[in-house]
Structures are given as structure tokens and as C-alpha cells.
Amino acid sequence: MKYLVIVNPISGHGYAEKAIPQIEAEMRRQGLDFDLVRTERPWHAAELAEQAARDGYDVVVIASGDGTANEAINGLMRAQKAGFAQTALALLPVGTGNDMSYGLGVRGQLVQNIETLAKNYRRKIDLGFVQGGDYPQGRYFANGVGIGFDAVVGFVAVKIRWARGLLAYLIAVLQTVFIYYKAPTVELTYNNASYTQATLMISIMNGQRMGGGFFMAPLGDPTDGHFDLCIATAVSRRRIFGLIPYFLKGTQASQPEIITGRTDKISVKALQGTLPAHCDGETLCENGLELHMEIVPAALDLVTTEILLQETSASRRA
């Protein structure tokens, strides 16, 4: 087995760079044959992952945050289209929010996750594919697409350098409430029906959470062939603050302003206003007009734990 470890040195406000000696030492202790490379520019991870697949690496290991992992996934999917489909993905979450890794079941400490690499259990995961905004040609994602309020929160959070994780996003929420208030009127089309309404936020989830701890889809499953939807209608500033605790607990579906559902395809079109949107925490567009999302079932191999494989098999039997 041959591993390529891709590290974005600035992930987690520099934590990823500091973690490299521990990563290298633990991988050697586990007897893993690996090369390690640092990213140097935007989309470098995609280039490295694609080339790794073409060069015959068995696993691409992303030791970074969600954005770098997203780039690598797009690189691996490019390689698949060219006929190089043998390379699996693995995650060592050392970023800021690490929402993708949480949704994909990678939740242990660094040493535990490297031990998982050595066991080499794998499962197929679904991916999403989004077209529109700054990516008319499309972009794959593993965790989710956020449109509206939560996208602006993410744009603000990346500018907060003195805090990480959920704290950074909570601070960004406070700032965004006063920046992004007027909800756009959109046309939502999914499950053979269309709906027109003012929406504060639309989350199209393959995973479970965004923003380091906001559970947009607490029952999200990246192996079930569907997106989980969480749509918030237009509300007042005060009500936004009132809804936050529900999102932190994943109980927002109990609130009248929240619409949930499941689908394998959805389109969102701005009828009044525009669509700020992100994909796995990376900017899709700041003023988009139309976005189309579609699930790609069993698209990629993920190195995971035996427990998760057993849980997935049990849930499918149920």
C-alpha cells in the first residue's frame, strides 16, 4: 500500500503545519509507506490528488480542513473519469471546522485516525455535484452546499483569525445578522415540484453539520443516495438568534420556519435578490442566480473504521 499525504500548511490557522512531525512519526510507527507534500496555492490539492491516482497511489490522505479535502475529491474524480479509479480517500482532520470529516465518520484523534489508515477498511460514499455560480462546469462536494445566510457566515468566519471551529462561526453569525438580513425570493425545484418563497437559508446536505457544530442534517448519511434538505424561511433578526440553539442541537425541524426533506436532485433559482453560496466551506459564488445539485451515489472509496462499516451494513438491512 502506498499513501500520499497532502497537507495544507495554513489549515486550522497553521495547526496543520505543526501537526506534520506527529503525522510522519505515527505513520512510520504503523509501518505505512508514504510520501508527504504541502499545498502551495489554490487547487493545488486537486492537482496533487489527480496525479497521485494516475501514479498508482492506493490512498490519498488529506491532513487539512474541508476546503483542501474538497479540492482533493475533485482531483480524484477527474482521475476517475480518465480511468484511474483505484485510489481511495482518507482524512486526517486538522482544519478549522472539520465538518466534512465529522459527516463522513472520521471523528477520532490524529493517532486513532492514522491507526485506521493501517487497517484499511473501506466503504463507498456518495458525493454531490453542483453546477452554477462561479462553477458552471460543476464541482463535487462531500459534506454539503449552503445557500444564503450560512454561506455569508462562512465568508465572514474565514476572516476571523483569532478563533477556530464553532467559536469562529458563532462570532460570524453575530456579525452576519446585521450584514445579511433581506432574504432572497427563490424558486426551489425538487421531487417533481416547485416552490416559490423568501428563504433565509438553504442547506443541501450529504453530511450532517456545517460551521463546526450547526447540525443542518442530524440524520444525514453519506451512503444513502440522497441529500437531506434544511430550508429556513425568512425570519426577523430576533428570530434568527432564537433558532441558533435548535441548530446546535439538531432539533430545528420542530420549528415552524424550518422545512426539511430528502431528494437526489434540487435546483435553486433567485427570483429576487441573489444567491451567496458555499460548497464544503469553499465559495461557490457571492451573487449567484441559479444552482443545480445532484447526488452521485457510491462515488468514492473512503478509508474508515470497521465499526462504521458494521453500522452502515446494519442500517441498510434495517
C-alpha positions as CSV (number, residue, x, y, z in Angstrom):
1,M,0.0,0.0,0.0
2,K,1.3,3.4,-1.0
3,Y,-0.1,6.6,0.6
4,L,0.2,10.3,-0.5
5,V,-0.3,12.7,2.4
6,I,-1.4,16.1,1.3
7,V,-1.1,18.9,3.9
8,N,-2.3,22.4,3.6
9,P,0.1,24.1,6.0
10,I,-2.2,27.0,6.7
11,S,-5.3,24.9,7.6
12,G,-6.5,25.4,11.1
13,H,-4.7,28.7,11.2
14,G,-1.4,26.9,10.9
15,Y,-2.2,23.9,13.1
16,A,-1.8,21.5,10.1
17,E,1.8,22.5,9.6
18,K,2.5,22.0,13.3
19,A,1.0,18.5,13.1
20,I,3.3,17.3,10.4
21,P,6.0,15.8,12.7
22,Q,3.4,13.8,14.6
23,I,1.8,12.6,11.4
24,E,5.1,11.4,10.0
25,A,6.2,9.8,13.2
26,E,2.9,7.9,13.7
27,M,2.7,6.7,10.0
28,R,6.2,5.4,10.4
29,R,5.3,3.7,13.6
30,Q,2.4,2.0,11.8
31,G,4.8,0.8,9.1
32,L,3.0,2.8,6.3
33,D,4.8,3.6,3.1
34,F,4.0,7.2,2.4
35,D,5.1,10.4,0.7
36,L,4.1,13.8,2.2
37,V,3.6,17.0,0.2
38,R,2.4,20.5,1.1
39,T,0.0,22.5,-1.0
40,E,1.3,25.8,-2.3
41,R,-1.7,27.5,-3.9
42,P,-5.5,27.2,-4.5
43,W,-6.5,24.0,-6.3
44,H,-3.0,22.5,-5.8
45,A,-4.6,19.7,-3.8
46,A,-6.8,18.8,-6.8
47,E,-3.7,18.6,-9.0
48,L,-1.8,16.5,-6.4
49,A,-4.7,14.1,-5.9
50,E,-5.3,13.6,-9.5
51,Q,-1.6,12.9,-10.2
52,A,-1.4,10.6,-7.3
53,A,-4.2,8.5,-8.7
54,R,-2.5,8.5,-12.1
55,D,0.8,7.4,-10.4
56,G,-0.9,4.4,-8.7
57,Y,-1.1,5.6,-5.1
58,D,-3.6,3.4,-3.2
59,V,-4.8,6.2,-0.8
60,V,-4.7,10.0,-0.9
61,V,-4.6,11.2,2.7
62,I,-5.8,14.8,3.3
63,A,-4.3,16.3,6.5
64,S,-6.1,19.6,6.4
65,G,-9.5,21.1,6.5
66,D,-12.7,20.8,4.5
67,G,-11.6,23.1,1.7
68,T,-8.4,21.1,0.9
69,A,-10.3,17.9,1.1
70,N,-12.9,19.2,-1.3
71,E,-10.2,20.1,-3.8
72,A,-8.7,16.6,-3.5
73,I,-12.0,15.0,-4.1
74,N,-12.4,16.9,-7.3
75,G,-8.9,15.8,-8.3
76,L,-9.8,12.2,-7.6
77,M,-13.0,12.4,-9.6
78,R,-11.1,13.9,-12.5
79,A,-8.7,10.9,-12.4
80,Q,-11.7,8.5,-12.2
81,K,-13.1,10.0,-15.5
82,A,-9.7,9.3,-17.1
83,G,-9.8,5.7,-15.9
84,F,-7.8,5.8,-12.7
85,A,-10.4,4.8,-10.2
86,Q,-8.3,2.7,-7.7
87,T,-7.3,5.4,-5.3
88,A,-9.2,5.9,-2.0
89,L,-9.6,9.0,0.1
90,A,-8.6,9.3,3.8
91,L,-9.0,12.2,6.1
92,L,-6.8,13.5,9.0
93,P,-8.9,16.5,10.1
94,V,-6.7,19.3,11.3
95,G,-8.6,22.2,9.9
96,T,-11.0,24.8,11.4
97,G,-14.5,23.3,11.3
98,N,-13.8,19.7,10.1
99,D,-17.5,19.3,9.2
100,M,-16.8,17.0,6.3
101,S,-14.8,14.6,8.3
102,Y,-17.5,14.6,11.0
103,G,-20.2,13.8,8.5
104,L,-18.1,11.0,6.9
105,G,-17.5,9.4,10.3
106,V,-13.8,10.5,10.8
107,R,-14.1,11.8,14.4
108,G,-11.1,10.4,16.4
109,Q,-7.8,12.0,17.4
110,L,-4.9,12.1,15.0
111,V,-3.3,8.9,16.3
112,Q,-6.5,7.0,16.1
113,N,-7.2,8.1,12.5
114,I,-3.7,7.0,11.4
115,E,-4.3,3.6,13.0
116,T,-7.5,3.5,10.9
117,L,-5.3,4.0,7.8
118,A,-3.2,1.0,8.7
119,K,-6.4,-1.2,9.0
120,N,-7.5,-0.1,5.5
121,Y,-11.2,-0.7,5.9
122,R,-13.2,1.0,3.2
123,R,-16.7,2.0,2.3
124,K,-18.3,3.7,-0.7
125,I,-19.5,7.2,-0.1
126,D,-21.9,9.4,-2.1
127,L,-20.8,12.8,-3.4
128,G,-22.8,15.8,-4.5
129,F,-22.2,17.6,-7.8
130,V,-23.2,21.3,-8.1
131,Q,-23.3,23.5,-11.2
132,G,-23.8,27.2,-11.3
133,G,-22.4,30.4,-9.8
134,D,-18.6,30.6,-10.3
135,Y,-18.6,26.9,-11.4
136,P,-20.8,26.4,-14.4
137,Q,-18.8,23.3,-15.3
138,G,-19.5,21.8,-11.9
139,R,-17.8,20.9,-8.7
140,Y,-18.1,17.9,-6.5
141,F,-18.7,18.1,-2.7
142,A,-18.8,15.6,0.2
143,N,-20.5,17.4,3.0
144,G,-22.9,20.0,1.6
145,V,-23.9,23.2,-0.2
146,G,-25.1,26.2,1.8
147,I,-27.0,29.0,0.2
148,G,-27.9,32.3,1.8
149,F,-27.3,33.1,5.4
150,D,-24.9,30.3,6.3
151,A,-22.8,30.9,3.2
152,V,-22.3,34.5,4.3
153,V,-21.5,33.3,7.8
154,G,-18.8,31.1,6.3
155,F,-17.4,34.1,4.3
156,V,-17.1,36.1,7.5
157,A,-15.7,33.3,9.6
158,V,-12.7,32.7,7.4
159,K,-11.7,36.3,8.1
160,I,-11.7,35.7,11.9
161,R,-8.1,34.7,12.6
162,W,-8.1,34.6,16.4
163,A,-10.7,31.9,16.8
164,R,-11.2,28.4,15.5
165,G,-14.1,26.0,15.0
166,L,-17.5,26.6,16.4
167,L,-16.5,29.8,18.2
168,A,-15.4,31.5,15.0
169,Y,-18.7,30.6,13.3
170,L,-20.7,31.9,16.3
171,I,-18.9,35.2,16.1
172,A,-19.5,35.3,12.4
173,V,-23.3,34.6,12.9
174,L,-23.5,37.7,15.2
175,Q,-21.8,39.8,12.5
176,T,-23.8,38.4,9.7
177,V,-27.2,39.0,11.3
178,F,-26.6,42.7,10.6
179,I,-24.9,42.3,7.2
180,Y,-27.2,39.7,5.6
181,Y,-30.8,40.3,6.6
182,K,-33.0,40.6,3.5
183,A,-33.8,37.1,2.4
184,P,-34.0,36.5,-1.4
185,T,-37.1,35.1,-3.1
186,V,-36.2,31.8,-4.7
187,E,-37.8,29.1,-6.8
188,L,-36.9,25.6,-5.4
189,T,-37.4,22.6,-7.6
190,Y,-37.1,19.1,-6.3
191,N,-39.0,15.8,-6.1
192,N,-41.0,16.9,-9.2
193,A,-42.4,20.0,-7.6
194,S,-41.6,23.7,-7.5
195,Y,-41.9,26.2,-4.6
196,T,-41.5,29.9,-4.5
197,Q,-40.7,31.6,-1.2
198,A,-38.4,34.0,0.6
199,T,-35.6,31.9,2.2
200,L,-33.1,32.9,4.7
201,M,-31.0,29.7,4.2
202,I,-31.0,26.5,2.2
203,S,-28.7,23.6,3.2
204,I,-28.3,20.7,0.8
205,M,-26.5,18.1,2.9
206,N,-24.7,14.9,2.2
207,G,-23.1,15.0,5.7
208,Q,-24.6,16.3,9.0
209,R,-23.3,19.6,10.1
210,M,-21.8,22.9,9.0
211,G,-20.0,25.7,10.8
212,G,-18.2,23.4,13.2
213,G,-21.3,22.5,15.1
214,F,-24.6,23.5,13.4
215,F,-26.4,20.3,12.7
216,M,-28.2,21.1,9.5
217,A,-29.0,17.4,8.9
218,P,-28.6,15.4,12.1
219,L,-29.6,12.2,10.3
220,G,-27.6,12.8,7.2
221,D,-26.0,9.7,5.8
222,P,-23.3,9.9,3.0
223,T,-24.2,6.3,1.9
224,D,-27.9,6.5,1.4
225,G,-28.1,8.0,-2.1
226,H,-30.0,11.2,-1.0
227,F,-29.4,14.7,0.1
228,D,-31.0,15.9,3.3
229,L,-32.6,19.4,3.0
230,C,-32.9,22.1,5.6
231,I,-34.7,25.2,4.4
232,A,-35.3,28.3,6.7
233,T,-37.9,30.7,5.5
234,A,-37.5,34.5,6.0
235,V,-37.5,35.5,9.7
236,S,-36.7,38.5,11.8
237,R,-33.2,39.3,13.3
238,R,-34.5,38.4,16.7
239,R,-35.9,35.1,15.5
240,I,-32.5,34.2,13.9
241,F,-31.0,34.3,17.4
242,G,-33.8,32.2,18.7
243,L,-33.2,29.5,16.1
244,I,-29.5,29.1,16.8
245,P,-29.9,26.8,19.8
246,Y,-32.1,24.5,17.8
247,F,-29.4,24.2,15.1
248,L,-26.8,23.5,17.6
249,K,-28.8,20.6,18.9
250,G,-30.1,19.5,15.5
251,T,-33.8,19.9,16.6
252,Q,-34.7,22.8,14.2
253,A,-37.1,20.6,12.3
254,S,-39.5,21.2,15.3
255,Q,-39.8,24.9,14.4
256,P,-42.4,26.2,12.1
257,E,-40.0,28.3,9.9
258,I,-37.9,25.2,9.0
259,I,-38.7,22.9,6.1
260,T,-36.9,19.5,5.8
261,G,-36.9,16.9,3.1
262,R,-34.8,14.4,1.1
263,T,-34.1,14.4,-2.6
264,D,-31.4,13.2,-5.1
265,K,-31.6,16.4,-7.2
266,I,-32.5,20.0,-6.5
267,S,-32.4,23.4,-8.3
268,V,-32.4,26.8,-6.7
269,K,-33.1,29.9,-8.8
270,A,-33.1,33.5,-7.5
271,L,-36.2,35.4,-8.5
272,Q,-35.5,38.5,-6.4
273,G,-32.0,39.1,-4.9
274,T,-29.0,36.8,-5.4
275,L,-27.6,33.6,-4.0
276,P,-24.4,33.6,-1.9
277,A,-23.3,30.0,-1.7
278,H,-20.5,27.8,-0.5
279,C,-19.6,24.1,-1.2
280,D,-17.8,22.3,1.7
281,G,-17.0,25.7,3.1
282,E,-15.4,26.9,-0.2
283,T,-17.0,29.8,-2.1
284,L,-19.3,28.8,-4.9
285,C,-20.5,32.4,-5.6
286,E,-21.2,35.6,-3.8
287,N,-24.0,36.7,-6.1
288,G,-25.2,33.7,-8.0
289,L,-28.5,33.4,-9.8
290,E,-29.1,29.7,-10.2
291,L,-27.6,26.5,-8.8
292,H,-28.3,22.8,-9.6
293,M,-27.3,20.0,-7.2
294,E,-27.3,16.2,-7.9
295,I,-26.3,13.2,-5.8
296,V,-23.6,10.8,-7.2
297,P,-24.2,7.5,-5.4
298,A,-21.2,5.4,-4.2
299,A,-18.8,7.7,-6.0
300,L,-15.6,7.3,-4.0
301,D,-13.9,4.8,-1.6
302,L,-13.3,6.2,1.9
303,V,-10.9,4.6,4.4
304,T,-13.0,4.3,7.5
305,T,-13.3,2.2,10.7
306,E,-14.7,-1.3,11.0
307,I,-17.4,0.0,13.4
308,L,-18.7,2.4,10.8
309,L,-18.8,-0.4,8.2
310,Q,-20.8,-2.6,10.6
311,E,-23.2,0.3,11.4
312,T,-23.7,1.1,7.7
313,S,-24.5,-2.6,6.9
314,A,-26.9,-2.8,9.8
315,S,-28.7,0.4,8.7
316,R,-29.1,-0.9,5.2
317,R,-30.5,-4.2,6.4
318,A,-33.0,-2.3,8.6
